[in-house]
């Protein structure tokens, strides 16, 4: 039986512009999905041909290009000209979105504080924002089989990370999730 190799792009040993996912004919580390997951890549490419996914991907690529200057010069050196939050705002506007979901981790204290700032930034640009913390629902970790000694706060209540409830909450304005 053939042993499966774990995909781990974060640990790729090649610089970005030498990687096969960026440069045709580039190099691939062990477990590279561009080389090892050709069926999945082919299926994903097919998905990009169907609306609304096609328009989403098209606008995302246009937005990406608009965020760098001097793209016509060679050799090319990346010169970003827009902060990521402005990219998100412009992309959402191009897509005609008026409601954004903002999910964040309470365990990353600085990021949780910044979530309020990001929410206000999006609101100031005309978006309705639904922000949801990862611990939404306050579900005790014991409900998923966590033992007392496995918790961070032994002897007290500890809510599990609940990305499913966070996602559903952020998207609750869709009628199909309200059933």
Secondary structure, 3 states (H helix, E strand, C coil): CCCCCCCCHHHCCCCHHHECCCCCCCECCCCCHHHHCHHHHHHHHHHCCCCCHHHHHHHHHHHHHHCECCCCCCCCCCCECCCHHHHHHHHHHHCCCCEEEEEECCCCHHHHHHHHHHHHHHHHCCCEEEEEECCCCCCEHHHHCCCHHHCCCCCCCCECCCHHHHHHHHCCCCHHHCC
